[in-house]
Amino acid sequence: MIARSFLGLYVVWSFSAFRRAVKKAFGATTGRILVAITCSQFHFLFYASRTLPNTFGMCCMLIATAYWITKQWENFLWWSGLAVLIFRSELVILLGPMLLWELLRDKLKMDEILMPGA
């Protein structure tokens, strides 16, 4: 019960970080719409405290995406790596194109990608 409570808090914290990033980048109205749509979905709330790899991976992915939106590249790389390597390898299908997009737009350099991993 305690572990599920902490996991539920981790889900709320990671979603809050994602919502703040969306609000900062796209405005307060978009942030409120995001919360309304997410809270109306049964599965997000149902699985929020389930101790499954999907739940842990979702939290890492939400935090990584928040860092991507706010252009904090090193944190984006760390959280993406954590999500992909430890929890859900198929997240590379979601997070990989985000990384490639920033490389192609010259917002992120190859040495910035390699340095956190060194």
Helices and strands as residue ranges (DSSP letters): H 2-26, H 28-39, H 42-46, H 53-69, H 73-82, I 83-87, G 89-91, H 92-104, H 110-117
